[in-house]
Amino acid sequence: MCDGVLGERLHAHLERAVRNGVDQHALEVLMVLLSLYAGQARTSIAAEEIQRFF
């Protein structure tokens, strides 16, 4: 589910999301929801990348 989408792959997904109107707050909320399902350890790296992206 959350494995393997880091670095350039995650950056490309973030760029596409922002181009389609998704803002930083929405992405952060998504990470909170994903952490409930996938576990905080799997989503923390992606959450850090979102912070760097913005």
TANORQUI-V594164 format. One record per pair of residues at least 6 apart in sequence whose ideal C-beta (glycine too) atoms are under 6 Angstrom apart, sorted by the first residue. I is the first residue (numbers start at 1). J is the second residue. D is the distance in Angstrom with one decimal. If there is no record, write none. Layout:
<<I,J,D> <I,J,D>>
This chain:
<<1,38,5.2> <2,38,4.8> <2,42,4.3> <2,43,5.9> <10,49,5.3> <14,53,5.0> <24,54,4.6> <27,50,5.0> <31,43,5.2> <31,47,4.4> <34,43,4.9> <35,43,4.4>>
